Amino acid sequence: MERTVSGRPQKRARKKVCMFCVDRAEKIDYKDIAKLRKCMTERAKILPRRVTGTCAYHQRELTAAIKKARHVALIPYTAE
């Protein structure tokens, strides 16, 4: 553990792994609402990569799938 200026030990954060790479997902399905909701806030905003831990490739696919699901009214654009 590293020490900070105050002398307290600082915990090291683990690197998040992409949940789509772990599942070996080739495509992110826009109809899989449960998986899409994990990557959104309660206000229906898309969470960034640094929060979810997804890789750049899957983040782009995820964003497109969420936007497509919004377009066909499977998930809302905003919270009520």
VENMO-V589057 format. One record per helix or strand of 3 or more residues. SS is the DSSP state (a for helix, b for strand). FROM is the first residue (numbers start at 1). LEN is the number of residues. If there is no record, write none. Layout:
SS | FROM | LEN
SS | FROM | LEN
//
This chain:
a | 19 | 4
a | 33 | 5
a | 49 | 4
a | 56 | 16
//
